[in-house]
Amino acid sequence: MPIHPIEYRYGTTEMKDIWSEERKLRYVLEVEAALAKAEADLGMIPEHAANSIYKAIDEVKLSRVKEIEDEIHHDMMAVVRAISEKVDLEDDYVHYGATSNDILDTSLALQFRDALKILELKLVRLLKVLVIQADKHKRLVCAGRTHGQIAIPTTYGLRFAIWAKEVERHLIRLGQLYSRVVVGQLTGAVGTQAAFDKQGVTVQEKTMAYLGLGHVEVSSQIIQRDRHAEYVMFLANVATTLDKICIEIRTLQRSEIAEVSETFGGKQIGSSTMPHKRNPIKSEQVCGLARVIRSYVLPALDNNTLWDERDLTNSSCERVIMPEATILTDHILTLSINIIGNLQFDKNNIEKNLGLMRGANMSEAVMIYLAKRIGRQRAHGIIRSATLKAYERGESLAEALSKEPTVVEHISAEQIVWMMRPENYIGTAVEQVENVVLKLKGIYCQE
């Protein structure tokens, strides 16, 4: 009976498969086979034993592993015994010289590797839709906002370009993660590799080479969890970017702003009681699940503070946070790609909101022009005073400026009209967007 929403509501099939019981067992079996092969190469176990173990891993069933674990209450030894049942007694060199976490931590690295590949593909897809939107809307002027108040104009293209560069930084971080997170170990009970005699370093190197993993240089019984904490913090960082983008989308979809909106299906229902509602439910889901993902950062950090060479407090915790944080991050990445790629823009409302302040949002443009003639501080004071008078009298800034002697002396009525046009005060916004689009298309968007 499904209980957790990941089982029936959240997550993609490809990412959930990586963290499934069946796939987890397969990773563990692959590590055991690679270890046996490396040991056979070094003459530590017979070659026919390694071959026997390699063949046996295809015959081990999850159901049998669970039966054994119910009897002995040790998950890793249950796997070892299940493999041993499939090999001849004289070939039984399964798990030779290893401790449980040599296998478990190395199999977790395989999960990280495959999960990061999926996340990388999704981040590139997200970047591409942001680049497309940035390029498409680079000249779409809109009201910029600071502190929740209308500021000077900006462009939608610049917003998307800013987000695209942030996603690019996540891709760079992800690339750097591989060398620190996608690593295995074979260091034994307390990290000395004593069970491998003098060949421990070589056994580790050869095993990881067979698996396509990096390896630790030193460790205790477990791989140190600063690596795993960095992985979770990366997921939280990505989730926070998606949270930020979707908060902005939700804000801009508010009825009183209504500049952009999520796509709303022809049969979609917004409210069970208010037929008119078109709620940004996908963006809200992204924001809500981002909170869950971020909440796993603290336990991930706590998992690095274990007793001596290790204790077991990280194990139960990681069984929860690693799959959940990864699956939910992948889920909201997939959602965000869909949301951003299908955004709808209401250009009438964008233009209406640009004029909502009756020109007051263009005060900086006038102030900068006037400052070149009478000095910055004096110009600021005059324009500020004119803006306050415009508010008080319920008139436009242009009307208020026409009553300021110093302004009239230095700026013509035609110049004021020109300055009141938002499209004339977007600085290098278009140029910045074009530069970002050109660079990112060259790196990530080639066919």
MOLIN-V476716 format. One record per run of one state. SS is the DSSP state (A for helix, B for strand, O for the rest). FROM is the first residue (numbers start at 0). LEN is the number of residues. Records with the same first field share a line. If there is no record, write none. Layout:
# MOLIN-V476716
SS->FROM-LEN / FROM-LEN
This chain:
# MOLIN-V476716
O->0-4 / 8-4 / 18-2 / 41-5 / 56-5 / 72-2 / 84-4 / 91-8 / 136-4 / 146-2 / 181-1 / 184-9 / 196-3 / 211-2 / 215-10 / 252-7 / 261-19 / 302-10 / 341-2 / 345-1 / 354-5 / 374-1 / 393-3 / 401-3 / 410-2 / 419-2 / 424-4 / 444-3
A->4-4 / 12-6 / 20-21 / 46-10 / 61-11 / 74-10 / 88-3 / 99-37 / 155-26 / 193-3 / 199-12 / 225-27 / 280-22 / 312-29 / 346-8 / 359-15 / 375-18 / 396-5 / 404-6 / 412-7 / 421-3 / 428-16
B->140-6 / 148-7 / 182-2 / 213-2 / 259-2 / 343-2
